[in-house]
Amino acid sequence: MTTKAQQTSKQAIQTIEAQPKFKQRPHVIQKFGELHSMPIGLPEEAIKKNVECLNQLVADSVTLYFLYKKHHWQMVGPTFYQLHLLLDKHAEQIEETIDLLAERVQQLGGVSIAMPNDVAEMTRIERPPKDAEGVLTMLSRIVEAHATIIKGLREGIELSERTHDSTTNDVLSSDVLPMHELQLWFVSEHLVDIPITDAKA
């Protein structure tokens, strides 16, 4: 039974504007896949296609980021130190491009993919096991993931050029693609099968 004092205390709390209102579940203001109008001089259909392309790149990039982190943590062997550091550096650079891609989605009036469960459903990158794998397998997975994203980036560059979305084109061709090509090169060179020392020397 609620006492008069408790009711008075409850009313006092309700009248304090600074009181946080917990457990809110506000209504959805924009569904994923919908666009709100942005006066940027591009047809809605063109914007829609670019948003879809960008969101796919976000999903794949987030997956690659965590692939890098997984392999950074689980790295072993004689090249542990340099690969441990290299993979972490690459992960940080990937994270920066994720921000660029997701914010471009928002700039176009879309809703960026964000949560891990949604990313897992959408990504085109093969899911690795929970287990720790050998070094060459880990690096091969990273190279394949980069190749998938690079293919998507080239498709996005062609699409944004065709739809006259110059800003998206610039983000993809100037900021994101060169980084992926550089990272793919750095990682793939570790897959060259040569001995560390030359036995003939």
Summary of the structure (lengths in Angstrom):
residues: 201
radius of gyration: 23.5
end to end distance: 91.0
largest distance: 94.1
contacts: 530
relative contact order: 0.14
helix: 65%
strand: 0%
